[in-house]
Amino acid sequence: MPVASSTYWNQVHGHTAADVEKDLEGLQTMRNLGRNMAFLIRAIGAERAKAGLPLEERDVFTSFADGK
């Protein structure tokens, strides 16, 4: 599963919105996360448009007759 990363822990700190606005490092981290998420979404979309979705196997199911 693709996971978008950032530069540090994906969080900001503060008790109020005004406090959060003072957490410049946290806001920077969130901007980096947002850009990385947007890049990943666009990259997946471009590959999906080019190659389609991978095949998914759904015809075999495990069923044990003895219930174990």
Distance bins in CASP14 RR format, pairs under 12 A and 6 or more apart:
PFRMAT RR
TARGET T0000
AUTHOR 0000-0000-0000
RMODE 2
METHOD distances of the structure
MODEL  1
1 40 0 0 0 0 0 1 0 0 0 0 0
1 44 0 0 0 0 0 1 0 0 0 0 0
2 36 0 0 0 0 0 1 0 0 0 0 0
2 37 0 0 0 0 1 0 0 0 0 0 0
2 39 0 0 0 0 0 1 0 0 0 0 0
2 40 1 0 1 0 0 0 0 0 0 0 0
2 41 0 0 0 0 1 0 0 0 0 0 0
2 43 0 0 0 0 1 0 0 0 0 0 0
2 44 1 0 0 1 0 0 0 0 0 0 0
2 45 0 0 0 0 0 1 0 0 0 0 0
2 47 0 0 0 0 0 1 0 0 0 0 0
3 10 0 0 0 0 0 1 0 0 0 0 0
3 33 0 0 0 0 0 1 0 0 0 0 0
3 36 0 0 0 0 1 0 0 0 0 0 0
3 37 0 0 0 0 1 0 0 0 0 0 0
3 40 0 0 0 0 1 0 0 0 0 0 0
4 10 0 0 0 0 1 0 0 0 0 0 0
4 30 0 0 0 0 0 1 0 0 0 0 0
4 32 0 0 0 0 1 0 0 0 0 0 0
4 33 1 0 0 1 0 0 0 0 0 0 0
4 34 1 0 0 1 0 0 0 0 0 0 0
4 35 0 0 0 0 1 0 0 0 0 0 0
4 36 1 0 1 0 0 0 0 0 0 0 0
4 37 1 0 1 0 0 0 0 0 0 0 0
4 38 0 0 0 0 1 0 0 0 0 0 0
4 39 1 0 0 1 0 0 0 0 0 0 0
4 40 1 0 1 0 0 0 0 0 0 0 0
4 41 0 0 0 0 1 0 0 0 0 0 0
4 42 0 0 0 0 0 1 0 0 0 0 0
4 43 0 0 0 0 0 1 0 0 0 0 0
4 44 0 0 0 0 0 1 0 0 0 0 0
5 29 0 0 0 0 0 1 0 0 0 0 0
5 32 0 0 0 0 1 0 0 0 0 0 0
5 33 1 0 0 1 0 0 0 0 0 0 0
5 34 0 0 0 0 0 1 0 0 0 0 0
5 35 0 0 0 0 0 1 0 0 0 0 0
5 36 1 0 0 1 0 0 0 0 0 0 0
5 37 0 0 0 0 1 0 0 0 0 0 0
5 39 0 0 0 0 0 1 0 0 0 0 0
5 40 0 0 0 0 1 0 0 0 0 0 0
6 12 0 0 0 0 0 1 0 0 0 0 0
6 25 0 0 0 0 0 1 0 0 0 0 0
6 26 0 0 0 0 1 0 0 0 0 0 0
6 27 0 0 0 0 0 1 0 0 0 0 0
6 28 0 0 0 0 1 0 0 0 0 0 0
6 29 1 0 1 0 0 0 0 0 0 0 0
6 30 1 0 0 1 0 0 0 0 0 0 0
6 31 0 0 0 0 1 0 0 0 0 0 0
6 32 1 0 1 0 0 0 0 0 0 0 0
6 33 1 1 0 0 0 0 0 0 0 0 0
6 34 1 0 0 1 0 0 0 0 0 0 0
6 35 0 0 0 0 1 0 0 0 0 0 0
6 36 1 0 0 1 0 0 0 0 0 0 0
6 37 0 0 0 0 1 0 0 0 0 0 0
6 39 0 0 0 0 0 1 0 0 0 0 0
6 40 0 0 0 0 0 1 0 0 0 0 0
7 25 0 0 0 0 1 0 0 0 0 0 0
7 26 0 0 0 0 1 0 0 0 0 0 0
7 27 0 0 0 0 0 1 0 0 0 0 0
7 28 1 0 0 1 0 0 0 0 0 0 0
7 29 1 0 1 0 0 0 0 0 0 0 0
7 30 0 0 0 0 1 0 0 0 0 0 0
7 31 0 0 0 0 1 0 0 0 0 0 0
7 32 1 0 1 0 0 0 0 0 0 0 0
7 33 0 0 0 0 1 0 0 0 0 0 0
7 34 0 0 0 0 0 1 0 0 0 0 0
7 35 0 0 0 0 0 1 0 0 0 0 0
7 36 0 0 0 0 1 0 0 0 0 0 0
8 23 0 0 0 0 0 1 0 0 0 0 0
8 25 1 0 0 1 0 0 0 0 0 0 0
8 26 1 0 0 1 0 0 0 0 0 0 0
8 27 0 0 0 0 0 1 0 0 0 0 0
8 28 0 0 0 0 1 0 0 0 0 0 0
8 29 1 0 1 0 0 0 0 0 0 0 0
8 30 0 0 0 0 0 1 0 0 0 0 0
8 31 0 0 0 0 0 1 0 0 0 0 0
8 32 0 0 0 0 1 0 0 0 0 0 0
8 33 0 0 0 0 1 0 0 0 0 0 0
9 23 0 0 0 0 0 1 0 0 0 0 0
9 25 0 0 0 0 1 0 0 0 0 0 0
9 26 0 0 0 0 1 0 0 0 0 0 0
9 29 1 0 0 1 0 0 0 0 0 0 0
9 30 0 0 0 0 0 1 0 0 0 0 0
9 32 0 0 0 0 0 1 0 0 0 0 0
9 33 0 0 0 0 0 1 0 0 0 0 0
10 25 0 0 0 0 0 1 0 0 0 0 0
10 26 0 0 0 0 1 0 0 0 0 0 0
10 27 0 0 0 0 0 1 0 0 0 0 0
10 28 0 0 0 0 0 1 0 0 0 0 0
10 29 1 0 0 1 0 0 0 0 0 0 0
10 30 1 0 0 1 0 0 0 0 0 0 0
10 31 0 0 0 0 0 1 0 0 0 0 0
10 32 0 0 0 0 1 0 0 0 0 0 0
10 33 1 0 1 0 0 0 0 0 0 0 0
10 34 0 0 0 0 1 0 0 0 0 0 0
10 36 0 0 0 0 0 1 0 0 0 0 0
10 37 0 0 0 0 0 1 0 0 0 0 0
11 20 0 0 0 0 1 0 0 0 0 0 0
11 23 0 0 0 0 1 0 0 0 0 0 0
11 25 0 0 0 0 0 1 0 0 0 0 0
11 26 1 0 0 1 0 0 0 0 0 0 0
11 27 0 0 0 0 0 1 0 0 0 0 0
11 29 1 0 0 1 0 0 0 0 0 0 0
11 30 0 0 0 0 1 0 0 0 0 0 0
11 33 0 0 0 0 1 0 0 0 0 0 0
12 19 0 0 0 0 1 0 0 0 0 0 0
12 20 1 0 1 0 0 0 0 0 0 0 0
12 21 0 0 0 0 1 0 0 0 0 0 0
12 22 0 0 0 0 1 0 0 0 0 0 0
12 23 1 0 1 0 0 0 0 0 0 0 0
12 24 0 0 0 0 1 0 0 0 0 0 0
12 25 0 0 0 0 1 0 0 0 0 0 0
12 26 1 0 1 0 0 0 0 0 0 0 0
12 27 1 0 0 1 0 0 0 0 0 0 0
12 28 0 0 0 0 1 0 0 0 0 0 0
12 29 1 0 0 1 0 0 0 0 0 0 0
12 30 1 0 0 1 0 0 0 0 0 0 0
12 31 0 0 0 0 0 1 0 0 0 0 0
12 33 0 0 0 0 0 1 0 0 0 0 0
13 19 1 0 0 1 0 0 0 0 0 0 0
13 20 1 0 0 1 0 0 0 0 0 0 0
13 21 0 0 0 0 0 1 0 0 0 0 0
13 22 0 0 0 0 1 0 0 0 0 0 0
13 23 1 0 1 0 0 0 0 0 0 0 0
13 24 0 0 0 0 0 1 0 0 0 0 0
13 25 0 0 0 0 1 0 0 0 0 0 0
13 26 1 0 0 1 0 0 0 0 0 0 0
13 27 0 0 0 0 0 1 0 0 0 0 0
13 29 0 0 0 0 0 1 0 0 0 0 0
13 30 0 0 0 0 0 1 0 0 0 0 0
14 20 1 0 1 0 0 0 0 0 0 0 0
14 21 0 0 0 0 1 0 0 0 0 0 0
14 22 1 0 0 1 0 0 0 0 0 0 0
14 23 1 0 0 1 0 0 0 0 0 0 0
14 26 0 0 0 0 0 1 0 0 0 0 0
14 27 0 0 0 0 0 1 0 0 0 0 0
15 22 0 0 0 0 0 1 0 0 0 0 0
15 23 0 0 0 0 0 1 0 0 0 0 0
16 22 0 0 0 0 1 0 0 0 0 0 0
16 23 0 0 0 0 0 1 0 0 0 0 0
17 23 0 0 0 0 0 1 0 0 0 0 0
17 27 0 0 0 0 0 1 0 0 0 0 0
19 26 0 0 0 0 0 1 0 0 0 0 0
19 27 0 0 0 0 0 1 0 0 0 0 0
20 26 0 0 0 0 1 0 0 0 0 0 0
20 27 1 0 0 1 0 0 0 0 0 0 0
20 30 0 0 0 0 1 0 0 0 0 0 0
21 27 1 0 0 1 0 0 0 0 0 0 0
21 30 0 0 0 0 0 1 0 0 0 0 0
23 29 0 0 0 0 1 0 0 0 0 0 0
23 30 0 0 0 0 1 0 0 0 0 0 0
24 30 0 0 0 0 0 1 0 0 0 0 0
24 31 0 0 0 0 0 1 0 0 0 0 0
25 31 0 0 0 0 0 1 0 0 0 0 0
25 32 0 0 0 0 0 1 0 0 0 0 0
26 32 0 0 0 0 1 0 0 0 0 0 0
26 33 0 0 0 0 1 0 0 0 0 0 0
27 33 0 0 0 0 0 1 0 0 0 0 0
27 34 0 0 0 0 0 1 0 0 0 0 0
28 34 0 0 0 0 0 1 0 0 0 0 0
28 35 0 0 0 0 0 1 0 0 0 0 0
29 35 0 0 0 0 0 1 0 0 0 0 0
29 36 0 0 0 0 0 1 0 0 0 0 0
30 36 0 0 0 0 0 1 0 0 0 0 0
30 37 0 0 0 0 0 1 0 0 0 0 0
31 37 0 0 0 0 0 1 0 0 0 0 0
31 38 0 0 0 0 0 1 0 0 0 0 0
32 38 0 0 0 0 0 1 0 0 0 0 0
32 39 0 0 0 0 0 1 0 0 0 0 0
33 39 0 0 0 0 0 1 0 0 0 0 0
33 40 0 0 0 0 0 1 0 0 0 0 0
34 40 0 0 0 0 1 0 0 0 0 0 0
34 41 0 0 0 0 1 0 0 0 0 0 0
34 42 0 0 0 0 0 1 0 0 0 0 0
35 41 0 0 0 0 0 1 0 0 0 0 0
35 42 0 0 0 0 0 1 0 0 0 0 0
36 42 0 0 0 0 0 1 0 0 0 0 0
36 43 0 0 0 0 0 1 0 0 0 0 0
37 43 0 0 0 0 0 1 0 0 0 0 0
37 44 0 0 0 0 0 1 0 0 0 0 0
38 44 0 0 0 0 0 1 0 0 0 0 0
38 45 0 0 0 0 0 1 0 0 0 0 0
39 45 0 0 0 0 0 1 0 0 0 0 0
39 46 0 0 0 0 0 1 0 0 0 0 0
40 46 0 0 0 0 0 1 0 0 0 0 0
40 47 0 0 0 0 0 1 0 0 0 0 0
41 47 0 0 0 0 0 1 0 0 0 0 0
41 48 0 0 0 0 0 1 0 0 0 0 0
42 48 0 0 0 0 0 1 0 0 0 0 0
42 49 0 0 0 0 0 1 0 0 0 0 0
43 49 0 0 0 0 0 1 0 0 0 0 0
43 50 0 0 0 0 0 1 0 0 0 0 0
44 50 0 0 0 0 0 1 0 0 0 0 0
44 51 0 0 0 0 0 1 0 0 0 0 0
44 52 0 0 0 0 0 1 0 0 0 0 0
44 53 0 0 0 0 0 1 0 0 0 0 0
44 54 0 0 0 0 0 1 0 0 0 0 0
45 51 0 0 0 0 0 1 0 0 0 0 0
45 52 0 0 0 0 1 0 0 0 0 0 0
45 53 0 0 0 0 0 1 0 0 0 0 0
46 52 0 0 0 0 0 1 0 0 0 0 0
47 53 0 0 0 0 1 0 0 0 0 0 0
47 54 0 0 0 0 0 1 0 0 0 0 0
48 54 0 0 0 0 1 0 0 0 0 0 0
62 68 0 0 0 0 0 1 0 0 0 0 0
END
